[in-house]
Amino acid sequence: MQCEMCGKEAELKKTKVEGAVLKLCKDCQTAGEVIESSGSNSSSGRKKKKSKSRPKEQKKILVRDYSEKVKEARESNDWTIEDLADRINEKESVIHRIESGKLKPDKELAKELNSALGVKLYKNSSKLDYEVHDSKKSSSSGATIGDVAEVKKEG
């Protein structure tokens, strides 16, 4: 077999070089770290360990009605925007922009709002949030995208 670095015909060993695993001759092996011989088992008789797969970190997404949730929770506590801003040490303009839907709170600010108001503004992306509308009954051709999706109109 040929060395993947220099092309020389020789006995090869798997060698990790700058993150890449190559089959290298004895001379080229000094450029990296020998992993195992190119045979089916390594010379020490150890089997290659299987890497454990880590659970995927779930991405958190902002709920659609975050602005209404914040405003309703604030009003149910009989707080003004100024009261809420003071409680979470934030500017009144930030609270106003969140409640009007002009500012999406980041996760840290959402955590502060949750602490003060008891509202969860972020959820796991695995929880799909679709609303089915019955405004059109499905015809013989089946449901359309407009039957099952909520369309947000600008304007």
C-alpha positions in Angstrom: 0.0 0.0 0.0 1.1 3.6 -0.6 1.7 6.2 2.1 -1.0 8.9 1.8 1.5 11.6 2.5 4.6 10.7 0.5 3.4 7.9 -1.8 6.1 5.4 -0.7 5.2 1.7 -0.7 5.5 0.5 2.9 3.8 -0.9 5.9 1.3 1.8 6.9 -0.3 2.8 10.2 -3.3 5.0 10.8 -2.0 8.3 12.1 -3.8 11.4 13.2 -2.2 14.6 11.6 -3.8 17.9 12.4 -7.2 16.3 12.9 -7.1 14.1 9.8 -6.6 10.4 10.0 -4.2 9.1 7.3 -2.5 5.8 6.5 1.2 6.7 6.7 4.6 5.1 6.4 7.1 4.9 9.3 8.9 8.1 8.1 5.7 10.2 7.8 4.2 9.0 11.1 6.4 11.5 13.0 4.2 14.3 11.6 1.3 13.1 13.8 0.1 10.6 16.4 -0.2 6.9 15.5 -3.7 5.6 16.3 -3.4 2.0 15.3 -1.9 -0.2 12.7 -3.7 -0.5 9.3 -4.7 -4.1 10.1 -8.1 -5.1 11.4 -7.0 -4.9 15.1 -4.3 -2.8 16.6 -1.1 -4.4 17.9 -2.3 -4.1 21.5 -5.5 -6.0 20.7 -7.7 -3.2 21.9 -10.9 -2.4 20.0 -11.8 1.1 18.9 -14.2 2.7 21.4 -17.5 3.8 20.1 -18.3 7.4 20.8 -21.4 8.0 22.8 -23.9 10.2 21.0 -24.8 13.2 23.0 -28.5 14.2 23.1 -29.1 17.1 20.8 -29.4 20.4 22.6 -32.9 21.6 22.0 -33.1 25.0 20.5 -35.4 27.5 22.3 -37.7 29.7 20.3 -39.6 32.8 21.3 -43.4 32.2 21.5 -45.5 34.0 19.0 -47.6 36.0 21.4 -44.8 37.1 23.7 -45.9 40.8 23.6 -49.5 40.0 24.7 -48.3 37.6 27.4 -46.0 40.3 28.9 -48.7 43.0 28.8 -51.5 40.8 30.2 -49.2 39.5 33.0 -48.1 43.1 33.9 -51.7 44.4 33.9 -53.0 41.4 36.0 -50.5 42.5 38.7 -51.8 46.1 38.4 -48.3 47.3 37.5 -47.4 50.2 35.2 -44.7 49.9 32.6 -42.6 51.9 35.0 -43.3 49.4 37.8 -42.2 46.4 35.7 -39.1 48.3 34.4 -38.0 49.1 38.0 -38.6 45.5 39.2 -36.3 44.0 36.4 -33.9 46.9 36.3 -34.7 47.8 32.7 -35.6 50.9 30.8 -39.3 51.7 30.3 -38.8 52.0 26.6 -37.6 48.4 26.4 -40.8 47.2 28.1 -42.9 49.3 25.9 -41.2 48.0 22.7 -41.6 44.4 23.9 -45.3 44.9 24.6 -45.9 46.5 21.3 -44.0 43.6 19.5 -41.3 45.9 18.2 -38.5 44.2 20.3 -38.0 40.5 20.8 -36.5 39.9 24.2 -33.3 37.8 24.3 -33.2 34.8 26.6 -31.7 36.7 29.5 -34.4 39.4 29.4 -37.1 36.7 29.0 -35.7 35.1 32.1 -36.0 38.3 34.1 -39.6 38.8 32.8 -40.4 35.2 33.8 -39.1 35.8 37.2 -41.1 39.0 37.7 -44.3 38.1 35.9 -44.3 34.3 35.7 -44.6 34.1 31.9 -42.5 31.7 29.8 -41.5 33.4 26.6 -39.2 30.7 25.2 -40.1 27.1 24.4 -38.3 24.1 23.0 -38.4 24.1 19.2 -39.5 20.4 19.2 -42.9 21.5 20.4 -44.5 22.5 17.1 -46.9 25.3 17.3 -49.5 25.1 14.5 -53.0 26.3 14.6 -55.7 24.7 12.5 -58.4 27.0 11.1 -61.8 25.6 10.2 -62.7 28.7 8.0 -62.6 26.5 4.9 -63.8 22.9 5.0 -61.5 20.6 3.1 -62.7 19.7 -0.3 -62.2 16.4 -2.1 -58.7 17.5 -3.0 -57.7 17.7 0.7 -56.5 20.5 2.9 -54.5 23.4 1.6 -51.6 25.2 3.3 -54.0 28.1 4.0 -56.3 25.7 5.9 -53.6 24.7 8.4 -51.2 27.7 8.6 -51.6 31.0 10.4 -50.5 33.7 8.1 -49.0 36.8 9.7 -49.9 39.9 7.6 -47.7 43.0 7.7 -49.4 46.3 7.7 
